[in-house]
Structure formats: structure tokens, C-alpha cells
């Protein structure tokens, strides 16, 4: 059964279209060079805008399609858990982007000592959303910060999101995938759940 578009779906469309427009700007029109907006561990504190911009740009069409599909999957899970907020998803995305980038920077600089780590893509954010949804299926969540979201726990969805997250973690070990970007997103999502 196809679910109808509702009035609160704008919150999913904003990051969906932001990623799509940024892809067109870089890969079709060539008006933005990805190296100027990518997460770069050695430049993150000199150019803090990278904490946000890096999430909306993608390496190729497959990368873009995988990440915008993740937005659709997140919508499905949040709707299935009974989300009652018109702006929860967008607020969560806005908050998790800098947190995920900061955790990734800590891993890159403080643990590995690597100032040359580069990354782009929305997948770190999606891993954060997965972690939040995973915890919600176990415990439920009435409020996120001051946002009433009224998410119900659901053991049936726990199996699905656990499988999806597990496959994503395994996928993260493939060459060319940002393992630290994904794991920092996962950690950020777990942390945000407890706020």
C-alpha cells in the first residue's frame, strides 16, 4: 500500500532536495568544487561551515541515490513509530550534522592523528537517525529536547532497523566508504536519543 504524502512531509523533502540540488551544482553544472565544502579533518576548525556543507554533497549518482533513499526509509520508520511532529526530522538533522562531524574529527585527529581525512555525504546523518530509531523501538520517546514527538516503542520494527543498521555497519568496512563517518553518526544518534 502506498502511503499518501502528508502536510509534515516537507521536513523530509528539505534535505532530500538540498542533496539533489547540491549534486546538480557539482556534478552537472560544475559550479561548486567538492573539495571546498567537504569534511576535512585538518581544516574543520578553520572552516567550520564544513560541518554542515559536507553532508549535502555526494561522490556520484549511486552515492546520492543511496542517501536520499535513506531519507525515505527514515520517514517510513518514523511514521510507523507514530511521529507527531511537523519538524522533528529537520530539527534532528540540523542538530546531528555538527555533532557527527565533531565526533568524526575527534576520531580522526585525537585518535588517529590524521589531518587529511576527507568525506562527503549524508550517510553519517542517516546512521545517526538509524541509531535514534533503534533506541526508540526499544524505549519509545515522547520528547526530543523540547519537541513533542510521541514515538512509540515497537519490537516488530526493532528487528527491521537492527538488520538495516547491521548491514550498514558491515557495508562501512568496504573500500571507499567512510567507516569513521558512519560510526560517528551512529554514536551521535545514540547520544541524541538520551537528550
Phi, psi and omega in degrees: 000131179273127180277140180287152175287134180248171184295338180268004180288350177303328183293338176270329182290328181300304178292328177302309181287327177299315178297318182294314180296319179296323178295318178297318181297325183269312191268336179255315183267337179066026183270350178231132176269122184301332181292339180277348183236353183290156169296126178223112188304322182284345182244000190301319182276343174276332181227073187296343177302337180297337177298336181254308187300325184300335183284338186263359182247148186226155184290321180202182183298319179298320178298313178300311183298321178298318183284321177289332174295324177298326176296318179295318178296318178300318177301314180303310182296316181296320177295319180295330178276359174087029180309129182247014184252143178275352184217008181306309185300314181294320177295319179297315180298315181298325180280321186285332183304305181291328179294314179298316180296321179293317178297319178298318178299317178301317179295314182294312187272309187281328181267308184267338185067037184251099179277003184250016179287127178239144178202150172219160174121160185269357189293328176299320176296317181295323175296323176296319178294319177302314180299317179297315179295318178304312179294324180294321180297334180274314189250341190076169180201113180276322181226144171239111191056242178255009182270123175283118181242337175049048178277129182266145174290150184207099181300331178294319178285338178302318180297316182294312182289329176296316179297313180300315180293319178299315177297320178298321179294316178299316179301327183297340181274356179288153178299142178084359179256141182276091179303313181292326176297317180290314183292326177291326174295317178300313179297317179299319178296318177297317179297317181293331178300322185277000176285000000 
